[in-house]
Amino acid sequence: QENKLIETSNLVYNILLVVGIGVAVVVSGILGIKFMIGSVEEKAQIKDQLIPFVIGCIVVFGAFGIWKIVVGLARQL
């Protein structure tokens, strides 16, 4: 039963991690292209959008790290 729970947790973790990485890559690519071709005003707006994007990436990938640590600790108990 525990092994099945760990396998399910790993599967969900891997799927969500791949989705998170994919979304981060697509959004950063879009912001990068907009920044390269944008006017001065658009570049300022993109810089303002970049702060929540970076914070979101830190939160998402930090949560994945915490999840792995918790699962690892639960496995040892």
Secondary structure as the mmCIF struct_conf table of DSSP 4:
data_model
#
loop_
_struct_conf.conf_type_id
_struct_conf.id
_struct_conf.beg_label_comp_id
_struct_conf.beg_label_asym_id
_struct_conf.beg_label_seq_id
_struct_conf.end_label_comp_id
_struct_conf.end_label_asym_id
_struct_conf.end_label_seq_id
HELX_RH_AL_P HELX_RH_AL_P1 GLU A 2 ILE A 37
HELX_RH_AL_P HELX_RH_AL_P2 VAL A 40 GLN A 76
#
